[in-house]
Amino acid sequence: MTLVILAAGMGSRYGGLKQLDPMTEHGEFIPDFSVYDAKRVGFDRVVFIIKKENEELFRETIGHRIENQLKVDYAYQSVEIVPQGVEIPEGRTKPWGTGHALLCAREAVGNDNMAVINADDFYGADAYRIVGDFLKKLSKDSPEFCMAGYVLKNTLSENGSVSRGICETDRAGYLREIAERTKIYRDKNFRTVFEEKGEIVRTDENGWVSMNFWGFTPAIFPLLEDGLKRFFKENRGDLQKKEFYLSTCVGDAVKTGKCRVKVLPTDAVWYGVTYPEDKPAVVAAIAEMVKNGRYPDGLFDDDRT
């Protein structure tokens, strides 16, 4: 199985390449912990999706030490990688979002089942276990996928709004609908709300959300290709800032019956660094987990991985 790490984003709100911001005294980054947790449950390869201009930096930092743990490959996300016949609008320099990023990794992933995660999210070991166990049961051409389901209230930042995919499931725990909300926060009355078209809408803080932790077979790639073509067609006159979200593509495929997605509840605690002010809490949480023996003091300094 392959771990695919979405690492092309520069973290505009964070103010830099947050994927390479050390979180421990040993200089370990969040992706180091992702690789450590994934390897423990059977993943044997990682594909980093990055910008080509960041390749040397990635190889010298994360890539160099992880290469001693499992196979490392790279895929490159670029605004120029689009379906044939698509005209890129003048002035657009930012790539086309998370769905586009994964499609850029199609060749690198090959015919392997995969978990797909964000580089700047600390998901917790349990999430890798449940997604890995699910993927081990699937054939390579299966249109059955999965995602780690987190409770919304456990994924908010105290330092600003966040983007989350709000999920609706059926009685069997399969995804029925996912709505990408790009501005979720607690208001002054401590209510969890999101903003949409200038309106403030209250939402259930105990509901399931996607943190972009997916389990896919290679059957996801044709769905992404078709979805990206539709994205360009439907947004032809408004392509300067639009993004092709992975969650939106999956949600559309669910609605049309092209795939099924099992939402796997996890009791893992999520931590993220959307804003610079989020970092101290993440550093403290990791330090506590090391102290309690959940991670070694120095991830790759022994043979426990």
GUTI-132531 format. One record per residue (C-alpha): residue number from 1; residue in one letter; chain; z negated, x, y negated. Coordinates in Angstrom, 2 decimals. Each point is the difference from the previous one (the first is absolute). Example, Ala and Ser with C-alpha at 12.3 -4.5 7.8 and 13.67 -1.06 7.14 Angstrom:
residues 2
[r 1 "A" "A" [-7.80 12.30 4.50]],
[r 2 "S" "A" [0.66 1.37 -3.44]],
END
This chain:
residues 305
[r 1 "M" "A" [0.00 0.00 0.00]],
[r 2 "T" "A" [0.73 1.08 -3.54]],
[r 3 "L" "A" [-2.20 -0.30 -3.07]],
[r 4 "V" "A" [2.16 -0.63 -3.07]],
[r 5 "I" "A" [-1.69 0.82 -3.30]],
[r 6 "L" "A" [1.44 -1.44 -3.21]],
[r 7 "A" "A" [-0.56 2.86 -2.44]],
[r 8 "A" "A" [2.88 -0.16 -2.48]],
[r 9 "G" "A" [-1.97 -1.77 -2.75]],
[r 10 "M" "A" [-1.35 2.17 -2.81]],
[r 11 "G" "A" [-2.94 -2.30 -0.74]],
[r 12 "S" "A" [0.75 -1.00 -3.59]],
[r 13 "R" "A" [-3.32 -1.79 -0.54]],
[r 14 "Y" "A" [-1.89 2.86 1.61]],
[r 15 "G" "A" [1.65 2.60 -2.19]],
[r 16 "G" "A" [1.47 2.39 2.55]],
[r 17 "L" "A" [0.85 0.70 3.62]],
[r 18 "K" "A" [-3.16 -1.60 1.34]],
[r 19 "Q" "A" [1.00 0.57 3.63]],
[r 20 "L" "A" [-0.78 3.70 -0.58]],
[r 21 "D" "A" [-3.34 -0.42 -1.74]],
[r 22 "P" "A" [-2.75 1.64 2.14]],
[r 23 "M" "A" [-2.75 -2.33 1.20]],
[r 24 "T" "A" [-2.30 2.51 1.71]],
[r 25 "E" "A" [-1.42 3.45 -0.65]],
[r 26 "H" "A" [2.45 1.29 2.63]],
[r 27 "G" "A" [2.93 -1.19 -2.13]],
[r 28 "E" "A" [0.97 -2.83 2.35]],
[r 29 "F" "A" [2.16 -2.86 -1.27]],
[r 30 "I" "A" [0.01 -3.65 1.02]],
[r 31 "P" "A" [3.14 0.51 2.17]],
[r 32 "D" "A" [-1.90 2.65 1.99]],
[r 33 "F" "A" [-2.46 -2.69 1.09]],
[r 34 "S" "A" [2.88 -2.36 0.80]],
[r 35 "V" "A" [1.59 2.58 2.30]],
[r 36 "Y" "A" [-3.36 0.81 1.61]],
[r 37 "D" "A" [-0.70 -3.67 0.78]],
[r 38 "A" "A" [3.56 -0.64 1.21]],
[r 39 "K" "A" [0.06 3.00 2.35]],
[r 40 "R" "A" [-3.25 -1.10 1.64]],
[r 41 "V" "A" [1.63 -3.24 1.16]],
[r 42 "G" "A" [3.26 1.45 1.29]],
[r 43 "F" "A" [2.38 0.58 -2.90]],
[r 44 "D" "A" [1.84 3.27 0.55]],
[r 45 "R" "A" [2.24 0.27 -3.05]],
[r 46 "V" "A" [-0.14 -0.64 -3.74]],
[r 47 "V" "A" [2.88 -0.66 -2.39]],
[r 48 "F" "A" [-0.74 0.46 -3.69]],
[r 49 "I" "A" [2.25 -1.98 -2.32]],
[r 50 "I" "A" [0.09 2.02 -3.21]],
[r 51 "K" "A" [2.15 0.83 -2.98]],
[r 52 "K" "A" [2.20 2.99 0.70]],
[r 53 "E" "A" [-1.39 1.84 -3.03]],
[r 54 "N" "A" [-3.51 -0.16 1.52]],
[r 55 "E" "A" [0.98 1.45 3.38]],
[r 56 "E" "A" [-1.20 3.55 -0.61]],
[r 57 "L" "A" [-3.34 -1.25 -1.32]],
[r 58 "F" "A" [-0.51 -2.22 3.05]],
[r 59 "R" "A" [0.96 2.71 2.45]],
[r 60 "E" "A" [-2.36 2.51 -1.60]],
[r 61 "T" "A" [-2.97 -2.37 -0.03]],
[r 62 "I" "A" [-0.17 -2.90 2.45]],
[r 63 "G" "A" [2.98 0.92 2.16]],
[r 64 "H" "A" [-1.06 3.58 0.66]],
[r 65 "R" "A" [-3.35 -0.84 1.60]],
[r 66 "I" "A" [1.09 -3.21 1.71]],
[r 67 "E" "A" [2.86 1.79 1.75]],
[r 68 "N" "A" [-2.66 1.59 2.19]],
[r 69 "Q" "A" [-1.20 -3.43 1.10]],
[r 70 "L" "A" [3.19 -1.98 0.72]],
[r 71 "K" "A" [3.72 -0.02 -0.79]],
[r 72 "V" "A" [0.82 -0.46 -3.70]],
[r 73 "D" "A" [3.30 -1.28 -1.42]],
[r 74 "Y" "A" [1.09 -1.01 -3.49]],
[r 75 "A" "A" [2.18 -2.76 -1.41]],
[r 76 "Y" "A" [1.09 -0.19 -3.62]],
[r 77 "Q" "A" [-0.02 -3.09 -2.19]],
[r 78 "S" "A" [2.50 0.03 -2.85]],
[r 79 "V" "A" [1.35 -2.65 -2.34]],
[r 80 "E" "A" [3.51 1.01 1.06]],
[r 81 "I" "A" [-0.52 -1.07 3.63]],
[r 82 "V" "A" [1.33 -3.58 -0.08]],
[r 83 "P" "A" [2.31 -2.14 2.13]],
[r 84 "Q" "A" [3.70 0.63 -0.34]],
[r 85 "G" "A" [1.57 -1.87 -2.91]],
[r 86 "V" "A" [-3.22 -0.28 -2.02]],
[r 87 "E" "A" [0.23 1.18 -3.61]],
[r 88 "I" "A" [-3.15 1.71 -1.27]],
[r 89 "P" "A" [-0.85 -1.21 -3.52]],
[r 90 "E" "A" [0.13 2.63 -2.71]],
[r 91 "G" "A" [-3.42 1.36 -0.90]],
[r 92 "R" "A" [-1.67 -0.88 3.31]],
[r 93 "T" "A" [-1.79 3.11 1.27]],
[r 94 "K" "A" [-2.83 -1.48 2.09]],
[r 95 "P" "A" [0.71 -0.66 3.70]],
[r 96 "W" "A" [0.15 -3.56 1.25]],
[r 97 "G" "A" [-3.45 -0.55 1.50]],
[r 98 "T" "A" [-1.79 0.17 3.33]],
[r 99 "G" "A" [2.64 -1.86 2.03]],
[r 100 "H" "A" [2.65 2.38 -1.27]],
[r 101 "A" "A" [-2.27 2.96 0.78]],
[r 102 "L" "A" [-0.34 -0.93 3.67]],
[r 103 "L" "A" [3.73 -0.59 0.31]],
[r 104 "C" "A" [0.55 3.54 -1.34]],
[r 105 "A" "A" [-2.00 1.25 3.01]],
[r 106 "R" "A" [2.17 -1.75 2.61]],
[r 107 "E" "A" [1.65 3.19 1.26]],
[r 108 "A" "A" [-3.24 2.01 -0.06]],
[r 109 "V" "A" [-1.93 -2.63 1.99]],
[r 110 "G" "A" [2.74 -0.55 2.56]],
[r 111 "N" "A" [-0.74 -2.19 3.02]],
[r 112 "D" "A" [-3.77 0.10 -0.20]],
[r 113 "N" "A" [-2.67 -2.61 -0.60]],
[r 114 "M" "A" [-1.80 0.73 -3.24]],
[r 115 "A" "A" [-2.98 -0.74 -2.21]],
[r 116 "V" "A" [0.82 -0.06 -3.71]],
[r 117 "I" "A" [-2.65 0.72 -2.62]],
[r 118 "N" "A" [-0.48 0.94 -3.64]],
[r 119 "A" "A" [-0.85 3.64 -0.67]],
[r 120 "D" "A" [-2.76 -0.82 -2.48]],
[r 121 "D" "A" [-1.98 -2.53 2.07]],
[r 122 "F" "A" [-2.93 0.87 2.28]],
[r 123 "Y" "A" [0.26 -2.67 2.68]],
[r 124 "G" "A" [-2.80 0.87 2.43]],
[r 125 "A" "A" [0.25 1.04 3.66]],
[r 126 "D" "A" [-0.13 -3.54 1.43]],
[r 127 "A" "A" [3.27 -0.97 -1.66]],
[r 128 "Y" "A" [1.86 2.81 1.76]],
[r 129 "R" "A" [-1.55 -1.00 3.31]],
[r 130 "I" "A" [1.02 -3.66 -0.12]],
[r 131 "V" "A" [3.50 0.67 -1.30]],
[r 132 "G" "A" [0.55 2.83 2.49]],
[r 133 "D" "A" [-1.17 -2.13 2.93]],
[r 134 "F" "A" [2.38 -2.79 -1.05]],
[r 135 "L" "A" [3.00 2.32 -0.35]],
[r 136 "K" "A" [-0.54 1.54 3.43]],
[r 137 "K" "A" [0.77 -3.39 1.58]],
[r 138 "L" "A" [3.31 -0.57 -1.82]],
[r 139 "S" "A" [3.52 0.90 1.12]],
[r 140 "K" "A" [2.14 1.88 -2.51]],
[r 141 "D" "A" [2.22 -3.02 -0.71]],
[r 142 "S" "A" [-2.80 -2.54 -0.34]],
[r 143 "P" "A" [0.03 -2.12 -3.19]],
[r 144 "E" "A" [-3.77 -0.37 0.35]],
[r 145 "F" "A" [-1.91 2.00 -2.61]],
[r 146 "C" "A" [-3.59 0.19 -1.24]],
[r 147 "M" "A" [-2.07 0.79 -3.06]],
[r 148 "A" "A" [-3.63 0.95 -0.60]],
[r 149 "G" "A" [-1.69 -2.89 -1.79]],
[r 150 "Y" "A" [-2.64 0.73 -2.64]],
[r 151 "V" "A" [-2.26 -2.43 -1.86]],
[r 152 "L" "A" [1.11 -0.16 -3.64]],
[r 153 "K" "A" [-3.47 0.43 -1.52]],
[r 154 "N" "A" [-0.37 3.30 1.86]],
[r 155 "T" "A" [3.16 1.45 -1.54]],
[r 156 "L" "A" [-0.50 -0.52 -3.74]],
[r 157 "S" "A" [-0.49 2.74 -2.58]],
[r 158 "E" "A" [-2.75 -0.11 -2.59]],
[r 159 "N" "A" [2.24 1.90 -2.38]],
[r 160 "G" "A" [3.00 -2.29 -0.39]],
[r 161 "S" "A" [2.45 -2.31 1.72]],
[r 162 "V" "A" [1.60 0.66 3.39]],
[r 163 "S" "A" [3.08 -1.11 1.92]],
[r 164 "R" "A" [-0.52 -1.77 3.31]],
[r 165 "G" "A" [2.02 -2.08 2.43]],
[r 166 "I" "A" [-1.96 -3.25 0.40]],
[r 167 "C" "A" [0.48 -1.33 3.54]],
[r 168 "E" "A" [0.03 -3.42 1.61]],
[r 169 "T" "A" [-0.26 -0.09 3.79]],
[r 170 "D" "A" [0.35 -2.62 2.72]],
[r 171 "R" "A" [-2.70 -0.86 2.54]],
[r 172 "A" "A" [1.16 2.74 2.35]],
[r 173 "G" "A" [-0.40 2.62 -2.71]],
[r 174 "Y" "A" [3.70 0.50 -0.69]],
[r 175 "L" "A" [1.24 0.44 -3.54]],
[r 176 "R" "A" [1.42 -3.18 -1.48]],
[r 177 "E" "A" [0.51 1.14 -3.56]],
[r 178 "I" "A" [-0.74 3.02 -2.20]],
[r 179 "A" "A" [0.01 -0.08 -3.79]],
[r 180 "E" "A" [0.12 3.28 -1.89]],
[r 181 "R" "A" [-2.40 -0.20 -2.96]],
[r 182 "T" "A" [0.23 2.95 -2.37]],
[r 183 "K" "A" [-3.02 -0.67 -2.21]],
[r 184 "I" "A" [-3.18 -1.06 1.85]],
[r 185 "Y" "A" [-3.46 0.53 -1.48]],
[r 186 "R" "A" [-3.42 -1.56 -0.59]],
[r 187 "D" "A" [-0.24 -1.72 -3.37]],
[r 188 "K" "A" [-3.03 -0.01 -2.31]],
[r 189 "N" "A" [-1.50 -2.83 2.07]],
[r 190 "F" "A" [0.37 2.10 3.19]],
[r 191 "R" "A" [2.70 -2.31 1.34]],
[r 192 "T" "A" [2.85 1.62 1.93]],
[r 193 "V" "A" [3.27 -0.87 -1.71]],
[r 194 "F" "A" [3.58 1.16 -0.33]],
[r 195 "E" "A" [2.49 -0.30 -2.83]],
[r 196 "E" "A" [3.40 -1.56 0.52]],
[r 197 "K" "A" [2.54 -0.87 -2.71]],
[r 198 "G" "A" [-2.67 0.13 -2.67]],
[r 199 "E" "A" [-2.42 -2.26 1.87]],
[r 200 "I" "A" [-3.34 0.96 1.56]],
[r 201 "V" "A" [-0.42 -1.42 3.51]],
[r 202 "R" "A" [-3.18 0.07 2.07]],
[r 203 "T" "A" [0.33 1.23 3.60]],
[r 204 "D" "A" [-2.21 0.11 3.09]],
[r 205 "E" "A" [-1.77 3.35 0.08]],
[r 206 "N" "A" [-0.82 -0.52 3.69]],
[r 207 "G" "A" [3.65 -0.35 1.00]],
[r 208 "W" "A" [2.12 2.56 1.83]],
[r 209 "V" "A" [2.11 2.48 -1.91]],
[r 210 "S" "A" [2.51 2.63 0.97]],
[r 211 "M" "A" [-0.85 3.54 -1.06]],
[r 212 "N" "A" [3.44 1.18 1.09]],
[r 213 "F" "A" [-1.24 1.10 3.43]],
[r 214 "W" "A" [2.73 -1.21 2.33]],
[r 215 "G" "A" [0.94 0.49 3.63]],
[r 216 "F" "A" [3.75 -0.16 0.61]],
[r 217 "T" "A" [2.58 0.64 2.67]],
[r 218 "P" "A" [3.44 1.36 -0.99]],
[r 219 "A" "A" [1.09 -3.66 -0.18]],
[r 220 "I" "A" [-1.35 0.02 -3.57]],
[r 221 "F" "A" [2.89 2.10 -1.30]],
[r 222 "P" "A" [2.82 -2.59 0.28]],
[r 223 "L" "A" [-2.31 -2.49 -1.74]],
[r 224 "L" "A" [-0.61 2.47 -2.82]],
[r 225 "E" "A" [3.70 0.70 -0.41]],
[r 226 "D" "A" [0.88 -3.69 -0.19]],
[r 227 "G" "A" [-2.92 -0.62 -2.33]],
[r 228 "L" "A" [0.99 2.77 -2.38]],
[r 229 "K" "A" [3.54 -1.33 -0.22]],
[r 230 "R" "A" [-1.36 -3.44 -0.90]],
[r 231 "F" "A" [-2.35 1.60 -2.53]],
[r 232 "F" "A" [2.87 1.56 -1.91]],
[r 233 "K" "A" [2.09 -3.15 0.18]],
[r 234 "E" "A" [-2.77 -2.33 -1.18]],
[r 235 "N" "A" [-1.18 2.32 -2.80]],
[r 236 "R" "A" [3.41 1.20 -1.14]],
[r 237 "G" "A" [-0.73 -0.51 -3.69]],
[r 238 "D" "A" [-3.63 1.15 0.07]],
[r 239 "L" "A" [-0.22 3.30 1.84]],
[r 240 "Q" "A" [-1.69 2.27 -2.54]],
[r 241 "K" "A" [-3.56 -0.60 1.22]],
[r 242 "K" "A" [0.27 -2.13 3.14]],
[r 243 "E" "A" [-1.36 1.43 3.26]],
[r 244 "F" "A" [0.84 -0.77 3.60]],
[r 245 "Y" "A" [-3.43 -0.44 1.56]],
[r 246 "L" "A" [-0.50 0.60 3.70]],
[r 247 "S" "A" [-2.35 -2.98 0.16]],
[r 248 "T" "A" [2.58 -2.31 -1.61]],
[r 249 "C" "A" [2.69 1.02 2.46]],
[r 250 "V" "A" [-2.33 -0.54 2.97]],
[r 251 "G" "A" [-1.14 -3.33 -1.41]],
[r 252 "D" "A" [3.59 -1.19 -0.39]],
[r 253 "A" "A" [0.81 1.06 3.57]],
[r 254 "V" "A" [-3.04 -1.92 1.27]],
[r 255 "K" "A" [1.09 -3.14 -1.82]],
[r 256 "T" "A" [3.49 0.15 1.48]],
[r 257 "G" "A" [-1.30 0.67 3.52]],
[r 258 "K" "A" [1.44 3.51 0.27]],
[r 259 "C" "A" [-3.36 1.55 0.85]],
[r 260 "R" "A" [-3.65 -0.79 0.67]],
[r 261 "V" "A" [-2.93 1.89 -1.50]],
[r 262 "K" "A" [-3.46 -0.04 1.57]],
[r 263 "V" "A" [-2.77 0.41 -2.59]],
[r 264 "L" "A" [-2.63 2.24 1.59]],
[r 265 "P" "A" [-3.41 -0.41 -1.69]],
[r 266 "T" "A" [-1.75 3.30 -0.54]],
[r 267 "D" "A" [-3.59 0.76 -0.82]],
[r 268 "A" "A" [1.04 3.36 -1.45]],
[r 269 "V" "A" [-0.98 0.62 -3.60]],
[r 270 "W" "A" [2.93 0.63 -2.33]],
[r 271 "Y" "A" [-0.17 2.44 -2.92]],
[r 272 "G" "A" [2.70 0.74 -2.51]],
[r 273 "V" "A" [0.71 2.01 -3.13]],
[r 274 "T" "A" [2.07 -2.30 -2.16]],
[r 275 "Y" "A" [-1.72 1.39 -3.10]],
[r 276 "P" "A" [-1.62 3.39 -0.76]],
[r 277 "E" "A" [-3.36 -1.78 -0.30]],
[r 278 "D" "A" [0.29 -1.08 3.65]],
[r 279 "K" "A" [-0.21 3.57 1.31]],
[r 280 "P" "A" [-3.81 0.56 -0.12]],
[r 281 "A" "A" [-0.62 -3.02 2.24]],
[r 282 "V" "A" [2.57 1.21 2.53]],
[r 283 "V" "A" [-1.43 3.54 0.00]],
[r 284 "A" "A" [-3.52 -1.36 0.51]],
[r 285 "A" "A" [1.08 -2.32 2.81]],
[r 286 "I" "A" [1.79 2.77 1.87]],
[r 287 "A" "A" [-2.96 2.34 -0.43]],
[r 288 "E" "A" [-2.29 -2.66 1.49]],
[r 289 "M" "A" [2.33 -0.47 2.99]],
[r 290 "V" "A" [0.01 3.76 0.59]],
[r 291 "K" "A" [-3.80 0.05 -0.24]],
[r 292 "N" "A" [-0.22 -2.82 2.56]],
[r 293 "G" "A" [2.29 1.83 2.42]],
[r 294 "R" "A" [3.00 -2.33 -0.26]],
[r 295 "Y" "A" [2.09 2.97 -1.10]],
[r 296 "P" "A" [-0.59 3.74 0.51]],
[r 297 "D" "A" [-0.96 2.17 -2.95]],
[r 298 "G" "A" [3.46 1.51 -0.26]],
[r 299 "L" "A" [2.57 -2.27 1.66]],
[r 300 "F" "A" [2.20 2.65 1.56]],
[r 301 "D" "A" [-2.56 2.76 0.48]],
[r 302 "D" "A" [-0.77 -0.92 3.60]],
[r 303 "D" "A" [1.77 -1.42 3.04]],
[r 304 "R" "A" [-1.38 -3.52 -0.17]],
[r 305 "T" "A" [3.30 -1.35 -1.42]],
END
